[in-house]
Amino acid sequence: MDTFWRQALTGADQLRQRMVFALSQVFVVSHSNSDVSSRPRGLANYLDMLLAQCFGNFRQLLEAVSLHPIMGLNLSSLRNQAEDPATGRAPDETYAREVMQLFTIRLCQLNADGTQVIGSGGQPVSSYGNADVQGLALVFTGFSWAGPDTSNTRFRGGNADPNRHSLPMQAYPQFHSASVKSFLGDSIAAGTGPAESLRIALDALCNHPSVGPFVGRQLIQRLVTSN
């Protein structure tokens, strides 16, 4: 963090530095999470990733965030395994919930001007429900540490690549859910692999009409005016 602040305060590319600082407050990784704070090299690389992506498009940024191992540790999508009816295991839902609530479409649907969409009963219209979280959680299964193979040992953290904290997570098909994945009115066919499932899911999230006003408002708060 000392390096980040020194660069942010003295760098000649102040617009880029301000944008990275703004994005770091949207795509948050928590320093109070010991899995994050104990990996300073990975945290530094996460900020470098935001630096590299900050002037690109939102879809590319969201994929880079979703596959970064520090975000995977922060929101427990790294080493997330498919459901197992025999043992009752269900995929971890943390990242599926937060990628909608915090990063893309928020809790309630928005109009283009940022006001909430109001339903027939006079109440805000929800963006998603628990079934959407459960369906999307299936997408974020089967991703773990990068390395030269996709063995079970590497998935679980063994045979560690020395650069794994700064390399995007890779897919391990054997740990990815083969079920139908339904969320936000979309459905991914059974048997679809992890990379294709992720592509379809991120496309669906980024094409949601609430993304523009939700993310735009957060950037306005951090770059133009206060809350």
C-alpha positions, 0 to 999 in steps of 0.5 A, a space after each residue: 500500500 505504501 508503494 501504491 500511495 507513493 505512485 498515486 501521489 507523485 505519478 505523472 498519470 494522475 487521471 489513471 491513478 484517480 481511476 484506479 483509486 476509484 475502482 479499488 473502492 468499487 471492486 474491494 478486496 479487504 485487508 482485514 481478510 488474512 488470506 489477502 493481507 498475508 499475500 502482499 505480492 498478490 495484493 500489489 498485483 491486484 492493484 496493477 491489474 486495475 491500473 492496466 484495465 482502468 481505461 479498457 471496457 467494463 466487460 474486460 475489467 469484470 473478467 480480470 477482477 473475477 479471475 484474479 486470485 486475490 479476489 478469489 481468496 477475498 470472496 472465496 471463489 478460488 477452489 470453489 467446487 461443484 455441488 455433490 448431492 451425495 454429501 450435501 455440498 453446495 457451491 460457495 455463493 459469496 462471489 455470485 452474490 457480491 458480483 451482482 450486488 456490489 459490482 454490476 446490477 445492485 439489489 434493485 433495478 435502475 432506470 437509465 437516470 439512476 432512479 429505482 424501477 418501481 413495480 405495480 405495488 409501488 415497491 422497488 423491483 428486485 434485480 435478483 433472487 436467491 435462485 439467481 444466486 444459486 444458479 450463478 454460483 454454479 458458474 464460479 466453480 472449478 477455478 483455482 491457482 494457475 500453473 502448468 497443469 490442472 491436477 487435483 493437487 494444484 487445484 487444492 494448493 499443492 505444487 505451487 507455481 511461484 507466480 500464482 498470486 499474480 496469475 489469473 485463476 485457471 479452470 479445472 473442469 473436473 471441479 466445475 458444475 455440469 448442471 444447468 445454470 439458470 440466473 437472471 432469465 438466462 440458462 447455460 446448458 448442462 455440460 457447458 465447461 467452466 470457461 464458456 460458462 464464465 463467458 456467458 455469465 459475464 456477458 449477461 451481467 454486463 448487458 444488464 440495463 442497471 450496470 451503467 447507472 449503478 457503476 456510473 453513479 459510483 464513479 461520479 461519487 469518487 471522481 466528480 462529487 461527494 455522496 
